[in-house]
Amino acid sequence: MSNRIYERIYETITVGEWPIGTRLPTEVELAASFGVSRPVVREALLRLRIDGIIESRQGVGTRVISMPSKSVLEFADPGSIADLQQCYEFRVGIEGEAAYLATIRNSPARIADIERAHRDMISGMSKGGSLGADEDIAFHLAVARATENSYYIATVQSSTQAIGVGIKIASTLSRWTDEQRIKNAISEHAHILETIKSGDGELARRTMRKHIEGARARVFLGQ
């Protein structure tokens, strides 16, 4: 139920009915309007705050602070926006930990696989006309395999469809040229690779988390 309310509020803000600066109705008013309980509304608002779309202040209420990317509505399947948001939220923790484990396990063969995946990313994305989704996913799978833990591998594999949708949405950013987008993607993944090779597990965890949080911001806010 909270997924449905999240998406309805998200869409209302995205299409401009509640522009930046708008003060949202209270939880009680939203609950009555949507015909749900206050806890359901509260959970939906929490996700929107995590996305950086709204903020709440004691005594002031909740207001819109960012306009979401319309590309989400264009490319995400109907009813899947909340799933996409939850996937990114989930990936921050799971893949951050995967990078940490890949680093402390320090398997030369597995790190070589990550290096190979990054080279493939450079090669594939540099050809032009490619979003690089397959290469991006292959890189994250290589990191998951370096944990030597089948649960991490299966979890990342289950996220590949959402990752592909996110890459497609991020590719529509009007303020970035294809060259800038490709350069950024290659650079961010190179940084992840270097931190894993450095042997500093905590740094690798933070770097991966920052990468995925940045990807979420690009998808949902167009930043």
CYANA upper distance limits for C-alpha pairs under 8 A (distance plus 0.5 A):
  1 MET  CA      5 ILE  CA      7.01
  1 MET  CA     40 VAL  CA      7.18
  2 SER  CA      6 TYR  CA      6.42
  2 SER  CA     40 VAL  CA      5.47
  2 SER  CA     41 VAL  CA      6.99
  2 SER  CA     43 GLU  CA      6.67
  2 SER  CA     44 ALA  CA      5.76
  3 ASN  CA      7 GLU  CA      6.74
  3 ASN  CA     44 ALA  CA      7.26
  3 ASN  CA     82 ALA  CA      5.89
  3 ASN  CA     83 ASP  CA      8.25
  4 ARG  CA      8 ARG  CA      6.77
  4 ARG  CA     79 GLY  CA      7.98
  4 ARG  CA     82 ALA  CA      8.14
  5 ILE  CA      9 ILE  CA      6.69
  5 ILE  CA     34 PHE  CA      7.98
  5 ILE  CA     40 VAL  CA      8.19
  5 ILE  CA     41 VAL  CA      7.25
  5 ILE  CA     44 ALA  CA      6.62
  6 TYR  CA     10 TYR  CA      6.48
  6 TYR  CA     41 VAL  CA      8.38
  6 TYR  CA     44 ALA  CA      5.03
  6 TYR  CA     45 LEU  CA      7.44
  6 TYR  CA     47 ARG  CA      7.86
  6 TYR  CA     48 LEU  CA      7.76
  6 TYR  CA     82 ALA  CA      7.21
  7 GLU  CA     11 GLU  CA      6.47
  7 GLU  CA     79 GLY  CA      7.97
  7 GLU  CA     81 ILE  CA      6.86
  7 GLU  CA     82 ALA  CA      6.68
  8 ARG  CA     12 THR  CA      6.63
  9 ILE  CA     13 ILE  CA      6.78
 10 TYR  CA     14 THR  CA      6.59
 10 TYR  CA     48 LEU  CA      8.05
 10 TYR  CA     68 PRO  CA      8.16
 11 GLU  CA     15 VAL  CA      6.62
 11 GLU  CA     73 LEU  CA      8.08
 12 THR  CA     16 GLY  CA      7.10
 12 THR  CA     17 GLU  CA      6.06
 12 THR  CA     18 TRP  CA      6.89
 13 ILE  CA     17 GLU  CA      6.27
 13 ILE  CA     18 TRP  CA      5.30
 13 ILE  CA     19 PRO  CA      6.77
 13 ILE  CA     64 VAL  CA      8.31
 13 ILE  CA     67 MET  CA      7.37
 13 ILE  CA     68 PRO  CA      7.78
 14 THR  CA     18 TRP  CA      8.40
 14 THR  CA     67 MET  CA      6.68
 14 THR  CA     68 PRO  CA      5.89
 14 THR  CA     69 SER  CA      7.48
 14 THR  CA     70 LYS  CA      6.66
 15 VAL  CA     70 LYS  CA      8.13
 18 TRP  CA     22 THR  CA      6.17
 18 TRP  CA     24 LEU  CA      8.34
 18 TRP  CA     64 VAL  CA      7.79
 19 PRO  CA     64 VAL  CA      7.30
 19 PRO  CA     67 MET  CA      7.63
 20 ILE  CA     63 ARG  CA      8.15
 20 ILE  CA     64 VAL  CA      5.39
 20 ILE  CA     65 ILE  CA      5.75
 20 ILE  CA     66 SER  CA      6.45
 20 ILE  CA     67 MET  CA      6.91
 21 GLY  CA     63 ARG  CA      6.38
 21 GLY  CA     64 VAL  CA      5.71
 21 GLY  CA     65 ILE  CA      6.54
 22 THR  CA     63 ARG  CA      5.84
 22 THR  CA     64 VAL  CA      5.96
 23 ARG  CA     61 GLY  CA      7.47
 23 ARG  CA     62 THR  CA      6.21
 23 ARG  CA     63 ARG  CA      4.64
 23 ARG  CA     64 VAL  CA      7.10
 24 LEU  CA     61 GLY  CA      7.99
 24 LEU  CA     62 THR  CA      6.05
 24 LEU  CA     63 ARG  CA      5.98
 24 LEU  CA     64 VAL  CA      7.87
 25 PRO  CA     29 GLU  CA      6.23
 25 PRO  CA     30 LEU  CA      6.52
 25 PRO  CA     62 THR  CA      8.32
 26 THR  CA     30 LEU  CA      6.61
 26 THR  CA     61 GLY  CA      7.79
 26 THR  CA     62 THR  CA      8.20
 27 GLU  CA     31 ALA  CA      6.43
 27 GLU  CA     38 ARG  CA      6.51
 27 GLU  CA     41 VAL  CA      6.88
 27 GLU  CA     42 ARG  CA      7.43
 28 VAL  CA     32 ALA  CA      6.72
 28 VAL  CA     38 ARG  CA      6.83
 29 GLU  CA     33 SER  CA      6.56
 30 LEU  CA     34 PHE  CA      6.55
 30 LEU  CA     41 VAL  CA      7.46
 31 ALA  CA     35 GLY  CA      6.16
 31 ALA  CA     36 VAL  CA      5.48
 31 ALA  CA     37 SER  CA      6.01
 31 ALA  CA     38 ARG  CA      5.98
 31 ALA  CA     40 VAL  CA      8.39
 31 ALA  CA     41 VAL  CA      6.65
 32 ALA  CA     36 VAL  CA      7.12
 32 ALA  CA     37 SER  CA      8.39
 36 VAL  CA     40 VAL  CA      7.08
 36 VAL  CA     41 VAL  CA      7.84
 37 SER  CA     41 VAL  CA      7.23
 38 ARG  CA     42 ARG  CA      6.50
 39 PRO  CA     43 GLU  CA      6.68
 40 VAL  CA     44 ALA  CA      6.93
 41 VAL  CA     45 LEU  CA      6.67
 42 ARG  CA     46 LEU  CA      6.64
 43 GLU  CA     47 ARG  CA      7.02
 44 ALA  CA     48 LEU  CA      7.02
 45 LEU  CA     49 ARG  CA      6.72
 45 LEU  CA     54 ILE  CA      8.35
 46 LEU  CA     50 ILE  CA      6.77
 47 ARG  CA     51 ASP  CA      6.74
 48 LEU  CA     52 GLY  CA      6.88
 48 LEU  CA     53 ILE  CA      6.01
 48 LEU  CA     54 ILE  CA      6.46
 49 ARG  CA     53 ILE  CA      6.31
 49 ARG  CA     54 ILE  CA      5.56
 49 ARG  CA     55 GLU  CA      6.25
 49 ARG  CA     56 SER  CA      8.46
 51 ASP  CA     85 GLN  CA      8.46
 51 ASP  CA    216 ARG  CA      8.26
 51 ASP  CA    217 ALA  CA      7.62
 51 ASP  CA    220 PHE  CA      7.46
 51 ASP  CA    221 LEU  CA      8.37
 52 GLY  CA     65 ILE  CA      7.93
 52 GLY  CA     66 SER  CA      7.27
 52 GLY  CA    221 LEU  CA      8.37
 53 ILE  CA     64 VAL  CA      6.54
 53 ILE  CA     65 ILE  CA      6.09
 53 ILE  CA     66 SER  CA      5.20
 53 ILE  CA     67 MET  CA      7.12
 53 ILE  CA     68 PRO  CA      7.26
 53 ILE  CA    221 LEU  CA      8.13
 54 ILE  CA     62 THR  CA      7.18
 54 ILE  CA     63 ARG  CA      6.04
 54 ILE  CA     64 VAL  CA      4.92
 54 ILE  CA     65 ILE  CA      5.67
 54 ILE  CA     66 SER  CA      7.30
 55 GLU  CA     62 THR  CA      6.06
 55 GLU  CA     63 ARG  CA      6.26
 55 GLU  CA     64 VAL  CA      7.18
 55 GLU  CA     65 ILE  CA      7.17
 56 SER  CA     60 VAL  CA      7.89
 56 SER  CA     61 GLY  CA      5.99
 56 SER  CA     62 THR  CA      4.69
 56 SER  CA     63 ARG  CA      7.10
 57 ARG  CA     61 GLY  CA      5.95
 57 ARG  CA     62 THR  CA      7.00
 66 SER  CA    221 LEU  CA      7.56
 67 MET  CA    221 LEU  CA      7.02
 68 PRO  CA    220 PHE  CA      5.94
 68 PRO  CA    221 LEU  CA      5.01
 68 PRO  CA    222 GLY  CA      7.49
 69 SER  CA    219 VAL  CA      7.29
 69 SER  CA    220 PHE  CA      5.85
 69 SER  CA    221 LEU  CA      5.42
 69 SER  CA    222 GLY  CA      5.64
 70 LYS  CA     74 GLU  CA      7.11
 71 SER  CA     75 PHE  CA      6.52
 71 SER  CA    169 ILE  CA      6.17
 71 SER  CA    172 THR  CA      7.58
 71 SER  CA    219 VAL  CA      8.32
 72 VAL  CA     76 ALA  CA      5.97
 72 VAL  CA     81 ILE  CA      7.75
 72 VAL  CA    169 ILE  CA      6.82
 72 VAL  CA    219 VAL  CA      7.41
 72 VAL  CA    220 PHE  CA      7.24
 73 LEU  CA     77 ASP  CA      8.42
 73 LEU  CA     81 ILE  CA      8.25
 75 PHE  CA    165 VAL  CA      7.61
 75 PHE  CA    168 LYS  CA      8.11
 75 PHE  CA    169 ILE  CA      7.01
 76 ALA  CA     80 SER  CA      6.71
 76 ALA  CA     81 ILE  CA      6.71
 76 ALA  CA    165 VAL  CA      7.33
 77 ASP  CA     81 ILE  CA      7.86
 80 SER  CA     84 LEU  CA      6.71
 81 ILE  CA     85 GLN  CA      6.82
 82 ALA  CA     86 GLN  CA      6.60
 83 ASP  CA     87 CYS  CA      6.52
 84 LEU  CA     88 TYR  CA      6.98
 84 LEU  CA    162 ALA  CA      6.61
 84 LEU  CA    166 GLY  CA      8.42
 85 GLN  CA     89 GLU  CA      6.80
 85 GLN  CA    216 ARG  CA      8.22
 86 GLN  CA     90 PHE  CA      6.49
 87 CYS  CA     91 ARG  CA      6.50
 87 CYS  CA    159 SER  CA      7.60
 87 CYS  CA    162 ALA  CA      7.54
 88 TYR  CA     92 VAL  CA      6.78
 88 TYR  CA    212 ILE  CA      7.48
 88 TYR  CA    213 GLU  CA      8.00
 88 TYR  CA    216 ARG  CA      6.71
 89 GLU  CA     93 GLY  CA      7.82
 90 PHE  CA     94 ILE  CA      6.80
 91 ARG  CA     95 GLU  CA      5.88
 91 ARG  CA     96 GLY  CA      8.03
 91 ARG  CA    212 ILE  CA      7.66
 92 VAL  CA     96 GLY  CA      6.28
 92 VAL  CA    208 MET  CA      8.03
 92 VAL  CA    209 ARG  CA      5.50
 92 VAL  CA    212 ILE  CA      6.35
 92 VAL  CA    213 GLU  CA      7.16
 93 GLY  CA     97 GLU  CA      6.72
 93 GLY  CA    209 ARG  CA      7.55
 94 ILE  CA     98 ALA  CA      6.69
 94 ILE  CA    152 TYR  CA      7.91
 95 GLU  CA     99 ALA  CA      6.61
 95 GLU  CA    144 ALA  CA      7.94
 95 GLU  CA    156 VAL  CA      8.28
 95 GLU  CA    205 ARG  CA      8.38
 95 GLU  CA    208 MET  CA      7.23
 95 GLU  CA    209 ARG  CA      7.70
 96 GLY  CA    100 TYR  CA      6.93
 96 GLY  CA    204 ALA  CA      7.92
 96 GLY  CA    205 ARG  CA      4.91
 96 GLY  CA    206 ARG  CA      7.17
 96 GLY  CA    207 THR  CA      8.18
 96 GLY  CA    208 MET  CA      5.61
 96 GLY  CA    209 ARG  CA      5.56
 97 GLU  CA    101 LEU  CA      6.72
 97 GLU  CA    205 ARG  CA      6.38
 98 ALA  CA    102 ALA  CA      6.51
 98 ALA  CA    143 VAL  CA      7.22
 98 ALA  CA    144 ALA  CA      6.19
 98 ALA  CA    146 ALA  CA      8.43
 98 ALA  CA    147 THR  CA      6.47
 98 ALA  CA    152 TYR  CA      7.31
 98 ALA  CA    205 ARG  CA      8.12
 99 ALA  CA    103 THR  CA      6.67
 99 ALA  CA    143 VAL  CA      6.81
 99 ALA  CA    144 ALA  CA      7.96
 99 ALA  CA    147 THR  CA      8.15
 99 ALA  CA    196 ILE  CA      7.22
 99 ALA  CA    201 GLY  CA      7.77
 99 ALA  CA    204 ALA  CA      6.12
 99 ALA  CA    205 ARG  CA      5.91
 99 ALA  CA    208 MET  CA      7.10
100 TYR  CA    104 ILE  CA      6.92
100 TYR  CA    196 ILE  CA      8.05
100 TYR  CA    201 GLY  CA      4.94
100 TYR  CA    202 GLU  CA      6.75
100 TYR  CA    203 LEU  CA      8.43
100 TYR  CA    204 ALA  CA      6.11
100 TYR  CA    205 ARG  CA      5.43
101 LEU  CA    105 ARG  CA      6.39
101 LEU  CA    146 ALA  CA      8.07
101 LEU  CA    147 THR  CA      5.66
101 LEU  CA    201 GLY  CA      7.55
102 ALA  CA    106 ASN  CA      6.67
102 ALA  CA    107 SER  CA      8.14
102 ALA  CA    111 ILE  CA      8.47
102 ALA  CA    143 VAL  CA      6.90
102 ALA  CA    144 ALA  CA      7.88
102 ALA  CA    145 ARG  CA      8.48
102 ALA  CA    146 ALA  CA      5.27
102 ALA  CA    147 THR  CA      5.07
102 ALA  CA    148 GLU  CA      8.37
102 ALA  CA    196 ILE  CA      7.32
103 THR  CA    195 THR  CA      8.44
103 THR  CA    196 ILE  CA      5.23
103 THR  CA    197 LYS  CA      7.19
103 THR  CA    198 SER  CA      8.26
103 THR  CA    199 GLY  CA      5.95
103 THR  CA    200 ASP  CA      7.26
103 THR  CA    201 GLY  CA      5.77
103 THR  CA    204 ALA  CA      7.55
104 ILE  CA    199 GLY  CA      6.88
104 ILE  CA    200 ASP  CA      8.10
104 ILE  CA    201 GLY  CA      6.43
105 ARG  CA    146 ALA  CA      8.00
105 ARG  CA    147 THR  CA      7.30
106 ASN  CA    110 ARG  CA      8.35
106 ASN  CA    111 ILE  CA      7.70
106 ASN  CA    197 LYS  CA      8.15
106 ASN  CA    199 GLY  CA      7.71
107 SER  CA    111 ILE  CA      6.60
107 SER  CA    146 ALA  CA      7.52
108 PRO  CA    112 ALA  CA      6.53
109 ALA  CA    113 ASP  CA      6.90
110 ARG  CA    114 ILE  CA      6.99
110 ARG  CA    142 ALA  CA      7.81
110 ARG  CA    143 VAL  CA      8.40
110 ARG  CA    145 ARG  CA      7.67
110 ARG  CA    146 ALA  CA      5.57
111 ILE  CA    115 GLU  CA      6.73
111 ILE  CA    143 VAL  CA      8.46
111 ILE  CA    146 ALA  CA      7.41
111 ILE  CA    196 ILE  CA      8.46
111 ILE  CA    197 LYS  CA      7.75
112 ALA  CA    116 ARG  CA      6.62
113 ASP  CA    117 ALA  CA      6.66
113 ASP  CA    142 ALA  CA      6.68
114 ILE  CA    118 HIS  CA      6.75
114 ILE  CA    139 PHE  CA      6.61
114 ILE  CA    142 ALA  CA      5.73
114 ILE  CA    143 VAL  CA      6.75
114 ILE  CA    193 LEU  CA      7.55
115 GLU  CA    119 ARG  CA      6.78
115 GLU  CA    193 LEU  CA      7.57
116 ARG  CA    120 ASP  CA      6.69
117 ALA  CA    121 MET  CA      6.69
117 ALA  CA    135 GLU  CA      7.35
117 ALA  CA    138 ALA  CA      6.74
117 ALA  CA    139 PHE  CA      5.53
117 ALA  CA    142 ALA  CA      7.57
118 HIS  CA    122 ILE  CA      6.81
118 HIS  CA    135 GLU  CA      8.26
118 HIS  CA    139 PHE  CA      6.78
118 HIS  CA    186 ILE  CA      8.14
118 HIS  CA    189 HIS  CA      7.65
118 HIS  CA    190 ALA  CA      7.58
119 ARG  CA    123 SER  CA      6.66
120 ASP  CA    124 GLY  CA      6.31
120 ASP  CA    135 GLU  CA      6.95
121 MET  CA    125 MET  CA      6.35
121 MET  CA    132 GLY  CA      7.22
121 MET  CA    135 GLU  CA      5.41
121 MET  CA    136 ASP  CA      7.07
121 MET  CA    139 PHE  CA      8.32
121 MET  CA    186 ILE  CA      7.63
122 ILE  CA    126 SER  CA      6.35
122 ILE  CA    186 ILE  CA      6.94
123 SER  CA    127 LYS  CA      7.16
124 GLY  CA    128 GLY  CA      8.36
124 GLY  CA    130 SER  CA      7.67
124 GLY  CA    132 GLY  CA      6.92
124 GLY  CA    135 GLU  CA      7.54
125 MET  CA    129 GLY  CA      8.42
125 MET  CA    130 SER  CA      6.36
125 MET  CA    131 LEU  CA      7.28
125 MET  CA    132 GLY  CA      5.75
125 MET  CA    182 ILE  CA      7.01
126 SER  CA    182 ILE  CA      8.08
131 LEU  CA    167 ILE  CA      7.68
131 LEU  CA    168 LYS  CA      7.51
131 LEU  CA    171 SER  CA      7.56
132 GLY  CA    136 ASP  CA      6.49
133 ALA  CA    137 ILE  CA      6.60
133 ALA  CA    163 ILE  CA      8.28
133 ALA  CA    164 GLY  CA      6.15
133 ALA  CA    167 ILE  CA      6.79
133 ALA  CA    168 LYS  CA      8.35
134 ASP  CA    138 ALA  CA      6.59
134 ASP  CA    164 GLY  CA      8.30
135 GLU  CA    139 PHE  CA      6.76
136 ASP  CA    140 HIS  CA      7.10
137 ILE  CA    141 LEU  CA      6.67
137 ILE  CA    160 THR  CA      6.98
137 ILE  CA    163 ILE  CA      7.67
137 ILE  CA    164 GLY  CA      8.23
138 ALA  CA    142 ALA  CA      6.61
139 PHE  CA    143 VAL  CA      6.97
140 HIS  CA    144 ALA  CA      6.78
140 HIS  CA    156 VAL  CA      7.90
141 LEU  CA    145 ARG  CA      6.63
141 LEU  CA    153 ILE  CA      7.09
141 LEU  CA    156 VAL  CA      6.90
141 LEU  CA    157 GLN  CA      7.47
142 ALA  CA    146 ALA  CA      6.78
143 VAL  CA    147 THR  CA      7.46
144 ALA  CA    148 GLU  CA      8.12
144 ALA  CA    149 ASN  CA      8.20
144 ALA  CA    152 TYR  CA      6.14
144 ALA  CA    153 ILE  CA      5.52
144 ALA  CA    156 VAL  CA      7.42
145 ARG  CA    149 ASN  CA      7.46
145 ARG  CA    150 SER  CA      8.05
145 ARG  CA    152 TYR  CA      8.03
145 ARG  CA    153 ILE  CA      6.21
147 THR  CA    152 TYR  CA      7.79
149 ASN  CA    153 ILE  CA      7.19
150 SER  CA    154 ALA  CA      6.60
151 TYR  CA    155 THR  CA      6.57
152 TYR  CA    156 VAL  CA      6.73
153 ILE  CA    157 GLN  CA      6.66
154 ALA  CA    158 SER  CA      6.66
155 THR  CA    159 SER  CA      7.11
156 VAL  CA    160 THR  CA      7.15
159 SER  CA    163 ILE  CA      6.67
160 THR  CA    164 GLY  CA      6.65
161 GLN  CA    165 VAL  CA      6.87
162 ALA  CA    166 GLY  CA      6.65
163 ILE  CA    167 ILE  CA      6.75
164 GLY  CA    168 LYS  CA      6.75
165 VAL  CA    169 ILE  CA      6.74
166 GLY  CA    170 ALA  CA      6.58
166 GLY  CA    215 ALA  CA      8.24
166 GLY  CA    216 ARG  CA      8.38
166 GLY  CA    219 VAL  CA      6.52
167 ILE  CA    171 SER  CA      6.61
167 ILE  CA    219 VAL  CA      8.41
168 LYS  CA    172 THR  CA      7.57
169 ILE  CA    173 LEU  CA      8.15
169 ILE  CA    219 VAL  CA      6.41
170 ALA  CA    215 ALA  CA      8.24
170 ALA  CA    218 ARG  CA      6.28
170 ALA  CA    219 VAL  CA      5.74
170 ALA  CA    222 GLY  CA      7.61
171 SER  CA    178 ASP  CA      8.09
171 SER  CA    181 ARG  CA      7.70
173 LEU  CA    218 ARG  CA      8.45
173 LEU  CA    222 GLY  CA      6.67
176 TRP  CA    180 GLN  CA      6.29
176 TRP  CA    181 ARG  CA      6.58
177 THR  CA    181 ARG  CA      6.75
178 ASP  CA    182 ILE  CA      6.57
179 GLU  CA    183 LYS  CA      6.55
180 GLN  CA    184 ASN  CA      6.57
181 ARG  CA    185 ALA  CA      6.70
182 ILE  CA    186 ILE  CA      6.64
183 LYS  CA    187 SER  CA      6.53
184 ASN  CA    188 GLU  CA      6.56
185 ALA  CA    189 HIS  CA      6.78
186 ILE  CA    190 ALA  CA      6.52
187 SER  CA    191 HIS  CA      6.72
188 GLU  CA    192 ILE  CA      6.96
188 GLU  CA    211 HIS  CA      7.20
189 HIS  CA    193 LEU  CA      6.72
190 ALA  CA    194 GLU  CA      6.67
191 HIS  CA    195 THR  CA      6.73
191 HIS  CA    207 THR  CA      8.01
192 ILE  CA    196 ILE  CA      6.79
192 ILE  CA    204 ALA  CA      6.92
192 ILE  CA    207 THR  CA      6.50
192 ILE  CA    208 MET  CA      6.66
193 LEU  CA    197 LYS  CA      6.74
194 GLU  CA    198 SER  CA      6.54
195 THR  CA    199 GLY  CA      7.45
195 THR  CA    200 ASP  CA      7.06
195 THR  CA    201 GLY  CA      8.30
195 THR  CA    203 LEU  CA      6.88
195 THR  CA    204 ALA  CA      5.47
195 THR  CA    207 THR  CA      7.97
196 ILE  CA    200 ASP  CA      7.34
196 ILE  CA    201 GLY  CA      7.43
196 ILE  CA    204 ALA  CA      5.95
200 ASP  CA    204 ALA  CA      6.78
201 GLY  CA    205 ARG  CA      6.65
202 GLU  CA    206 ARG  CA      6.78
203 LEU  CA    207 THR  CA      6.54
204 ALA  CA    208 MET  CA      6.66
205 ARG  CA    209 ARG  CA      6.68
206 ARG  CA    210 LYS  CA      6.53
207 THR  CA    211 HIS  CA      6.68
208 MET  CA    212 ILE  CA      6.84
209 ARG  CA    213 GLU  CA      6.55
210 LYS  CA    214 GLY  CA      6.48
211 HIS  CA    215 ALA  CA      6.73
212 ILE  CA    216 ARG  CA      6.67
213 GLU  CA    217 ALA  CA      6.81
214 GLY  CA    218 ARG  CA      6.75
215 ALA  CA    219 VAL  CA      6.75
216 ARG  CA    220 PHE  CA      6.55
216 ARG  CA    221 LEU  CA      8.46
217 ALA  CA    221 LEU  CA      5.73
217 ALA  CA    222 GLY  CA      6.97
217 ALA  CA    223 GLN  CA      6.27
218 ARG  CA    222 GLY  CA      4.84
218 ARG  CA    223 GLN  CA      5.06
219 VAL  CA    223 GLN  CA      8.21
